[in-house]
Amino acid sequence: MSQYIDQSKLQKLQELKEAGINPYPYTYNQSHHAKEVNETYSSLQKGEHTDVTVSVAGRVMLKRVMGKAAFFHLQDQTGRIQIYLSTDLLGPLYDVLTKKLDLGDIIGVEGHIFKTKMGEVTVEVKSAEILCKSIAMLPEKYHGLKDIEIKYRQRYLDLIMNPEVKDVFHKRSLMMKVIRDFFAEKGFMEVETPTLQTIYGGANAKPFITHINAWNLKMYLSISPELFLKRLLVGGFEKVFTICKNFRNEDVDPTHNPEFTMLEIYQSYVDYNTMMDYLEQVYEKACIALHGTTKVKQKYREQEVELDFKAPWKRMTMIDAIKQYGNIDVTTMTEEKIKHLVHEHKIEYEGTFSWGLGVQLLFEELVEDKLIQPIHIIDHPKESTPLCKPCRYDERLIERFESFCLGMEISNAYSELNDPVLQRELLEEQAKQLRAGSTEAHPMDEDFIAAMEYGMAPAGGLGFGIDRMAVILTQQDAIRDVILFPTTKPVQETLSEKEAEKIYRSKKIVVIADENLNPGVVANAIGQLGIAIGGHSKEKLFETTTLHDAENRIHYTDSLYPMTNLAGSQKEMAEFAMLCYKANIQFFDFSDIMRRAHTDNQMQKGYGALKTKEIGYLAVGALIPEDFAKEFISKLTLFGMNT
């Protein structure tokens, strides 16, 4: 049985079934969504009722039961709507809804629209139907879902508890539509290329390897669609694009995910200059679609910057960029001198050193992180790819550009090589490097060479990462924030005894409660803090979350860390809060505002009106290093209930 199942919810599920209620019906007639109702009837006067009937459906996110009447908040894909339930209108069904429903359950209701005396648009429920009885408990309501790993592993919980996350993916969807429409209007045809390939290519990357049982053959997941799209140009298509998944067995960091979405386009009879125009235009259109302007604010190294994607963008050769940002002119430098500079800057590299490799290494080390506004870096060393035409003014270079923004690459494009003899030579050299141990060199693709030998028209090609584009334009921090289900490592199930002991000794949970409160309120406050710290700390608090007895019943475990409960004044609790804030330690509190508020809006309004030191704390707490604030903590007395 899953560790997330709540026994009380299971019991209520059984009781519903025994009462003849199907908690999992097939359909429900939903006539309106929350946002539509709230916006349409926002002009009602306080206390005003209407004869308008609507049916809404959603997940119960708040319950406030007051005897014979209750208010719920339902959350659908557009937002939240308040509903009002009463025994007068619902009869026996009222008890079912208020006693058998929990937060997280899904219901549908029908009723009239009115506005409460507090000014909230509300549905007065005339009839209701349980649509799904959940059996797992949602995260604790006051703090939502903050644990980063849970956000990515259990995205469904992230979407439930942090509805604003949905906006990111709505924007991504709109961005994708703009991209497709843009290239369709330019006369491009969207095509598909294989994900499973007998030979990989099109990028310098390490592939994922798999196996097809039917042929007893090693296969690879696609690292790029490039070589297949070029085959289509050979076949006579002149404008093609694909939006596909690529798989590269490389880094996982804020700008890389092993599985990522990419767009590639190829057009006959143009060169890389046309590709620059396309990239600028599609970014500009997407930015305007999402923000109404070509400008968007982002963070770079903790500083806010305003990016401007208005075309045209700045263009600079790689050699000029090194000269401007690295104060090094490599134009006439010998290979030996560049190699000396590479060693001087402690830059590591694989394979045989060359002038071009050195130029590329210096650019990556000295320039990339300084390219904040969108820019095209053009004319790269020929060693950087075997798939590109030579530069028309310097045989050491090729007609390749990469675009950069916020210090990261956002596109890659070529004037495509269509000389089959030279193409064979370059791929044979790559294959030699692969055999010598290079993990990112191209293998020889004889079928691709055969296609090129039939002749491919001059062409330009462009590839850019959809995910990185989404990071920038939706104003997120990392690539995992714009991928619904990013790649994550499996959860580590257990720790060794030595590891657990080391963790236990390293930190402790400290809770300080108001010294003037009665024991009952103190116990409640400490309990609320325990839930908050346990559910939302940045740290791993449990070796395993559940235990099983001899009858296979579930028992939930305690924290790995010791917990100390102290008594303190309002001043001392505020002082502890500020110590945590200054040390960047995640801090939790339970206040009189929280205890009395019935909605998140009420809590935010209460907190928003006060400075930190003015908040009336019932208790404060944090998971802190063993030696943190020792002198301050030593002045406080135990509440007499710590372990």
C-alpha positions in Angstrom: 0.0 0.0 0.0 1.3 3.5 -0.9 2.9 5.5 1.9 0.8 8.5 1.0 -2.6 6.9 1.8 -4.5 8.4 4.7 -6.4 5.9 6.8 -9.2 8.3 7.8 -9.8 9.1 4.2 -10.0 5.4 3.4 -12.6 5.0 6.2 -14.7 7.8 4.8 -14.5 6.2 1.3 -15.8 3.0 2.7 -18.6 4.8 4.5 -19.7 6.6 1.3 -19.9 3.3 -0.5 -21.9 1.7 2.3 -24.3 4.6 2.1 -24.9 3.8 -1.6 -22.9 6.8 -2.9 -20.6 6.3 -5.9 -17.5 8.4 -5.2 -16.2 7.9 -8.7 -19.0 8.7 -11.2 -18.4 8.9 -15.0 -19.3 12.4 -16.0 -20.5 15.8 -14.7 -22.0 18.7 -16.5 -19.7 21.6 -15.8 -21.1 24.8 -17.2 -18.7 27.4 -15.9 -15.1 27.8 -14.6 -14.1 29.7 -11.5 -12.3 32.6 -13.3 -15.3 33.1 -15.6 -17.8 33.3 -12.7 -15.5 35.5 -10.6 -14.9 38.0 -13.4 -18.5 38.0 -14.8 -20.1 38.8 -11.4 -17.4 40.9 -9.8 -19.6 44.0 -10.1 -22.4 42.6 -7.8 -23.0 44.6 -4.7 -22.1 43.0 -1.3 -25.0 40.8 -0.3 -26.6 40.9 -3.7 -28.2 37.6 -5.0 -29.0 36.6 -8.6 -31.2 34.1 -10.3 -28.3 32.9 -12.4 -27.6 29.1 -12.1 -24.2 27.7 -12.8 -22.6 24.3 -12.2 -18.9 24.3 -11.3 -16.5 21.5 -10.4 -13.2 21.3 -8.8 -10.9 20.2 -5.9 -11.8 21.2 -2.4 -9.0 23.4 -1.1 -10.6 25.0 1.9 -13.4 23.9 4.3 -15.0 26.2 6.8 -17.9 24.5 8.6 -20.1 26.5 11.0 -22.8 24.3 12.2 -25.6 24.3 9.7 -23.7 26.3 7.1 -20.3 25.9 5.5 -18.0 27.6 3.0 -15.8 25.6 0.6 -13.2 26.8 -1.9 -13.2 24.8 -5.1 -10.1 24.9 -7.4 -10.4 24.2 -11.1 -7.8 24.9 -13.9 -8.6 28.6 -14.0 -8.6 29.4 -10.2 -10.8 29.2 -7.1 -14.5 29.8 -6.5 -16.2 30.0 -3.2 -19.3 27.8 -2.6 -21.9 28.1 0.2 -23.6 25.0 1.6 -26.5 24.9 4.1 -28.8 22.3 5.6 -31.8 24.4 4.4 -31.0 23.7 0.8 -29.2 20.4 0.9 -30.9 18.5 3.7 -29.2 15.2 4.6 -26.6 15.7 1.8 -25.2 18.6 3.9 -23.8 16.2 6.5 -22.3 14.0 3.8 -20.5 16.9 2.2 -19.2 18.4 5.4 -18.3 15.2 7.2 -17.2 12.8 4.5 -15.3 15.3 2.3 -11.7 16.3 2.9 -9.3 18.7 1.4 -8.3 17.3 -2.0 -11.6 15.7 -2.9 -13.3 16.7 -6.1 -16.9 17.7 -6.3 -19.4 19.3 -8.6 -22.1 21.7 -7.4 -25.0 23.6 -9.0 -26.5 26.8 -7.6 -27.2 30.5 -7.8 -24.6 33.2 -7.9 -24.4 35.8 -5.1 -21.9 38.0 -3.4 -21.3 37.6 0.3 -21.2 40.5 2.8 -17.4 40.2 2.7 -17.5 40.9 -1.0 -16.7 37.4 -2.4 -18.5 36.0 -5.4 -20.1 32.7 -4.3 -22.2 29.8 -5.5 -25.2 29.0 -3.2 -25.3 25.3 -3.6 -28.7 23.7 -4.5 -27.3 20.3 -5.5 -23.9 18.6 -5.3 -22.2 15.4 -6.4 -19.0 13.8 -5.2 -16.8 13.2 -8.3 -13.7 11.8 -6.8 -12.8 10.8 -3.2 -9.1 11.2 -2.7 -7.3 8.9 -0.3 -4.0 10.8 0.1 -3.6 13.9 2.2 -2.6 17.2 0.6 0.5 19.0 1.9 -0.1 21.3 4.9 -2.2 24.3 3.7 -0.4 27.3 5.2 2.8 26.8 3.4 1.8 25.0 0.2 4.3 22.9 -1.6 7.8 24.3 -1.3 10.1 21.3 -1.3 12.0 21.6 -4.6 12.4 17.9 -5.3 8.8 17.1 -4.5 7.8 19.9 -7.0 9.6 18.0 -9.8 9.0 14.4 -8.8 5.3 14.9 -8.0 4.4 17.7 -10.4 0.7 17.0 -9.9 1.1 18.1 -6.3 3.0 21.2 -7.4 0.1 22.1 -9.8 -2.5 21.6 -7.1 -0.8 23.5 -4.3 0.9 26.2 -6.4 -1.7 27.1 -9.1 0.5 29.9 -10.5 2.7 27.1 -11.9 -0.1 26.4 -14.4 0.5 29.9 -15.8 4.0 29.0 -16.8 2.8 26.0 -18.8 0.0 28.0 -20.4 2.6 30.5 -21.5 4.8 27.7 -22.8 1.9 26.3 -24.8 1.2 29.8 -26.3 4.9 30.1 -27.1 4.8 26.8 -29.0 1.8 27.9 -31.0 3.6 31.2 -32.0 6.6 29.2 -33.1 4.6 26.7 -35.2 2.5 29.5 -36.7 5.6 31.6 -37.6 7.3 28.8 -39.6 4.0 27.7 -41.2 3.5 31.3 -42.4 7.0 31.2 -43.8 6.1 28.2 -45.9 7.7 25.5 -43.8 6.3 22.0 -43.5 6.4 20.3 -40.1 7.8 16.8 -40.3 8.8 14.0 -37.8 12.1 12.2 -37.6 13.1 8.9 -35.7 13.7 8.9 -32.0 15.2 5.4 -32.2 18.2 5.3 -34.5 20.7 2.6 -35.5 23.3 5.3 -35.7 23.3 8.8 -34.1 24.6 12.1 -35.3 24.0 15.8 -35.9 25.6 17.1 -32.7 28.6 16.7 -30.5 27.0 14.7 -27.7 27.1 11.4 -25.8 24.0 9.3 -26.7 21.7 7.1 -24.6 22.1 3.5 -25.8 19.2 0.9 -25.9 18.5 -2.4 -27.5 15.9 -3.7 -29.9 15.1 -7.3 -29.1 13.5 -8.1 -32.4 16.7 -7.5 -34.3 19.1 -8.2 -31.4 20.7 -4.8 -32.2 22.1 -1.9 -30.3 20.2 1.3 -30.9 20.5 4.9 -29.8 18.1 7.6 -28.7 18.2 10.7 -31.0 20.7 13.4 -30.1 19.6 15.6 -33.0 17.2 15.4 -36.0 19.7 17.2 -38.3 20.9 14.4 -40.6 17.3 13.2 -41.3 16.1 16.7 -42.1 19.0 17.1 -44.6 18.0 13.8 -46.2 14.6 15.5 -46.8 16.3 18.4 -48.6 18.1 15.9 -50.8 14.7 14.4 -51.5 13.3 17.7 -52.8 11.6 19.4 -49.8 12.9 23.0 -49.6 11.5 24.1 -46.2 11.1 21.7 -43.3 11.0 21.9 -39.5 10.5 19.6 -36.6 9.8 20.0 -32.9 11.2 16.9 -31.2 12.7 15.4 -28.1 16.4 15.0 -28.1 18.3 12.8 -25.6 21.9 13.6 -24.5 23.7 11.6 -21.8 25.3 14.7 -20.3 25.0 17.2 -17.5 21.9 17.8 -15.4 21.9 21.4 -14.2 19.8 24.6 -14.3 20.3 24.8 -18.1 20.4 21.1 -19.0 18.0 18.2 -18.9 18.9 14.8 -20.4 15.6 14.9 -22.3 14.8 18.2 -23.9 12.6 19.7 -26.6 14.2 21.3 -29.7 13.2 22.9 -32.9 15.3 22.5 -36.1 14.6 24.1 -39.5 16.3 23.7 -42.9 15.7 25.8 -46.0 17.3 25.4 -49.4 19.0 28.2 -51.3 19.8 30.4 -48.2 22.7 30.7 -45.8 23.1 31.3 -42.1 22.2 35.0 -42.4 18.6 34.0 -43.1 18.6 31.7 -40.1 19.7 34.7 -37.9 16.7 36.7 -39.2 14.3 33.8 -38.4 15.6 33.4 -34.9 15.3 37.1 -34.1 11.8 37.3 -35.5 10.4 34.2 -33.8 11.8 35.3 -30.4 10.4 38.8 -30.9 6.9 37.5 -31.8 6.9 35.0 -28.9 7.9 37.7 -26.4 5.2 40.0 -27.6 2.6 37.2 -27.5 3.5 36.5 -23.8 4.2 40.0 -22.5 2.8 42.5 -25.0 6.3 43.9 -25.6 9.7 42.8 -26.8 11.1 43.3 -23.3 11.1 40.9 -20.4 12.7 41.0 -17.0 14.9 38.2 -15.8 17.4 37.5 -13.1 21.1 36.9 -13.9 23.4 36.2 -11.0 20.9 37.5 -8.5 20.6 40.8 -10.3 17.4 41.8 -12.3 18.1 42.6 -15.9 15.7 43.7 -18.7 16.2 41.8 -21.9 15.1 43.2 -25.2 14.4 40.8 -28.1 13.5 43.4 -30.7 15.1 42.5 -34.0 17.8 42.9 -35.3 20.2 41.6 -32.6 23.8 42.4 -32.3 26.2 40.2 -34.4 29.8 39.6 -33.5 32.5 37.2 -34.6 33.9 34.8 -32.1 37.4 36.3 -32.6 36.0 39.8 -32.0 34.1 38.7 -28.9 37.3 37.2 -27.4 39.1 40.5 -28.1 36.3 42.6 -26.6 35.5 40.6 -23.5 38.8 38.7 -22.9 41.1 41.4 -24.1 42.9 38.8 -26.2 43.5 39.1 -30.0 43.8 35.5 -31.3 43.7 36.5 -35.0 47.5 36.2 -35.6 48.4 34.1 -32.6 50.2 30.8 -33.1 48.7 27.6 -32.0 51.5 27.3 -29.4 50.7 30.8 -27.9 47.0 30.0 -27.7 47.8 26.6 -26.0 49.9 28.5 -23.5 46.9 30.8 -22.7 44.6 27.8 -22.3 46.9 26.3 -19.7 47.4 29.7 -18.1 43.6 29.9 -17.5 43.5 26.2 -16.3 41.1 25.2 -19.1 40.7 21.4 -19.5 40.1 19.8 -22.9 39.9 16.4 -24.6 41.5 15.3 -27.8 44.3 16.8 -30.0 44.9 20.5 -29.4 44.6 22.9 -32.4 44.4 26.6 -33.0 40.6 26.4 -33.5 40.0 24.3 -30.4 42.0 26.8 -28.4 39.9 29.7 -29.7 36.7 27.9 -28.8 38.0 27.1 -25.3 39.0 30.7 -24.7 35.6 31.9 -25.8 33.7 29.5 -23.5 35.9 30.5 -20.6 36.3 34.3 -21.0 33.2 35.4 -23.0 30.1 33.3 -22.7 29.0 34.4 -19.2 29.3 38.0 -20.2 26.7 37.7 -23.0 23.5 38.9 -21.2 21.5 40.6 -23.9 20.6 38.5 -27.0 23.5 38.3 -29.5 24.7 36.2 -32.4 28.3 35.0 -32.2 29.3 34.1 -35.7 32.1 32.5 -37.6 33.4 29.7 -35.4 36.6 27.6 -35.7 36.2 24.7 -38.2 37.0 22.2 -35.5 33.7 22.9 -33.8 31.5 20.9 -36.2 32.0 18.7 -39.3 28.6 19.7 -40.8 29.1 23.4 -41.8 30.5 25.3 -44.9 33.9 27.0 -44.6 33.9 30.7 -43.9 34.2 32.8 -47.1 37.0 35.1 -45.7 39.1 32.8 -43.4 39.7 29.1 -44.1 40.3 28.5 -40.4 36.6 29.3 -39.7 33.2 28.1 -40.7 29.9 29.9 -41.3 28.3 28.9 -38.0 26.6 31.1 -35.4 25.4 30.5 -31.9 23.1 32.9 -30.2 23.5 33.7 -26.5 21.4 35.3 -23.8 21.8 35.4 -20.0 25.2 33.7 -20.5 23.9 30.6 -22.1 23.6 29.3 -25.7 20.1 29.5 -27.1 20.6 28.5 -30.7 23.0 26.9 -33.2 23.0 27.4 -37.0 25.0 26.8 -40.1 25.5 27.5 -43.7 25.1 23.8 -44.3 27.9 21.8 -45.9 26.8 20.2 -49.1 30.2 19.0 -50.5 29.9 15.2 -50.2 33.7 14.6 -50.6 34.6 17.1 -47.9 31.7 15.8 -45.7 33.1 12.3 -45.9 36.6 13.5 -45.0 35.3 15.4 -41.9 33.1 12.5 -40.7 35.9 10.0 -41.1 38.1 12.3 -39.0 35.3 12.4 -36.4 34.9 8.6 -36.5 38.7 8.3 -35.9 38.3 10.5 -32.8 35.4 8.4 -31.6 37.5 5.2 -31.9 40.3 7.0 -30.0 38.0 7.5 -27.0 36.2 10.9 -27.6 32.7 10.5 -26.2 31.2 13.3 -28.2 32.6 12.8 -31.7 30.3 11.9 -34.7 30.2 8.3 -35.9 30.4 7.6 -39.6 26.9 7.6 -41.2 27.3 6.0 -44.6 23.7 6.4 -45.5 23.8 10.1 -44.8 27.0 10.4 -47.0 25.2 8.4 -49.7 22.3 10.9 -49.6 24.7 13.8 -49.9 26.4 12.2 -52.9 23.1 12.5 -54.8 23.3 16.3 -54.2 21.8 18.7 -51.6 21.1 22.3 -52.6 22.8 25.1 -50.7 20.9 25.5 -47.5 20.7 27.1 -44.1 19.9 25.3 -40.9 18.9 26.4 -37.4 18.3 24.7 -34.1 17.1 26.2 -30.9 16.1 24.8 -27.5 12.4 25.2 -26.7 13.0 24.7 -23.0 15.6 27.4 -22.7 13.4 29.8 -24.7 10.6 29.0 -22.2 13.0 29.6 -19.2 13.8 33.1 -20.5 10.3 34.2 -21.8 8.3 32.8 -18.8 10.8 34.3 -16.4 11.8 31.1 -14.6 15.1 30.2 -12.9 15.9 26.8 -14.3 15.0 24.4 -17.1 13.2 22.0 -14.8 10.7 24.8 -14.0 9.4 24.7 -17.6 9.4 21.0 -18.1 6.3 19.4 -16.7 8.1 16.1 -15.8 11.8 16.7 -15.7 14.3 13.9 -15.3 14.9 13.2 -11.6 16.9 10.6 -9.7 15.1 7.9 -7.7 14.5 8.7 -4.1 17.2 7.2 -1.8 15.2 4.8 0.4 17.5 4.3 3.3 20.6 5.7 5.0 23.4 3.8 6.7 23.5 3.9 10.5 26.6 6.0 10.3 25.0 8.5 7.9 21.9 8.7 10.0 23.9 9.3 13.2 25.9 12.0 11.5 22.7 13.8 10.4 21.2 13.4 13.8 24.2 15.1 15.4 24.5 17.9 12.9 21.2 19.8 13.3 18.2 20.2 15.6 14.6 21.5 15.4 14.0 24.4 17.7 10.5 25.7 18.4 10.0 28.8 20.6 6.4 29.3 21.9 4.8 32.3 23.6 5.6 32.0 27.3 2.2 33.5 28.2 0.0 31.1 26.4 -2.0 28.3 28.1 -0.6 24.7 27.6 -3.5 23.8 25.2 -2.7 26.7 22.8 1.0 26.0 23.1 0.5 22.3 22.2 -1.5 23.3 19.1 1.1 25.9 18.0 4.0 23.5 18.5 2.1 20.9 16.5 1.4 23.3 13.6 5.1 24.2 13.5 6.1 20.5 13.6 3.8 19.9 10.6 5.2 22.9 8.7 8.9 22.0 9.4 8.3 18.3 8.6 6.5 19.0 5.4 8.4 21.9 3.9 11.9 22.0 5.2 14.6 22.1 2.5 16.3 19.3 4.3 15.6 15.5 4.2 14.0 14.9 7.6 13.2 11.3 7.3 15.2 8.2 6.5 11.9 6.5 5.6 8.4 8.1 6.0 6.5 5.0 7.2 6.9 1.9 9.3 4.8 -1.3 9.1 3.8 -3.5 12.1 3.2 -7.2 12.1 -0.3 -6.7 10.8 1.1 -4.6 8.0 -0.6 -1.4 9.3 1.2 1.9 8.6 2.9 4.0 11.3 4.5 7.3 10.4 8.1 8.0 11.5 9.5 10.8 13.5 12.2 13.2 12.3 15.8 12.2 12.2 16.6 15.3 14.2 16.0 16.0 17.9 13.4 18.7 18.7 13.6 21.3 21.5 10.6 23.3 22.7 11.4 26.6 24.4 9.4 29.4 26.0 10.0 32.9 24.9 8.6 36.4 24.7 7.3 38.2 21.6 10.5 40.1 21.4 12.6 36.9 21.7 10.6 35.1 19.0 11.0 38.1 16.6 14.7 38.2 17.4 15.0 34.4 16.5 13.1 35.1 13.3 15.6 37.8 12.3 18.6 35.6 13.2 17.2 33.0 10.8 16.5 35.4 8.0 20.0 36.9 8.2 21.6 33.4 8.1 19.3 32.4 5.2 17.8 29.6 7.3 14.3 28.5 6.3 12.0 29.9 9.1 8.5 28.9 10.0 5.9 30.6 12.2 2.4 30.0 13.5 0.6 33.2 14.5 -2.7 34.5 15.8 -3.4 35.7 12.2 -3.1 32.1 11.0 -5.2 30.7 13.8 -8.1 33.2 13.2 -8.0 33.5 9.4 -10.3 31.3 7.2 -8.8 32.0 3.8 -5.3 32.4 2.3 -6.3 36.0 1.3 -7.1 36.9 4.9 -3.8 35.5 6.0 -1.9 37.4 3.3 -3.7 40.6 4.1 -2.9 40.2 7.8 0.8 39.6 7.2 1.1 42.2 4.5 0.1 44.9 6.9 2.9 44.1 9.5 6.6 44.2 9.8 8.4 41.0 10.9 8.8 42.3 14.5 5.1 43.3 14.7 3.6 39.9 13.9 1.9 38.3 16.9 3.7 35.0 17.0 2.2 32.0 18.9 5.3 30.0 18.0 8.3 30.1 15.7 10.6 27.3 14.6 13.4 26.3 12.3 15.7 23.4 11.5 19.1 24.9 12.5 22.7 23.8 12.7 23.7 22.5 16.1 25.9 25.5 16.9 23.6 28.2 15.5 22.6 31.0 17.8 23.8 29.1 20.8 24.2 32.1 23.1 20.7 33.3 22.3 19.1 29.9 22.7 20.9 29.3 26.0 19.0 32.2 27.6 15.6 30.6 27.0 14.0 28.0 29.3 12.5 24.7 28.2 8.7 24.4 28.0 9.1 21.1 29.9 8.1 18.9 26.9 11.2 18.5 24.8 13.2 15.2 24.3 
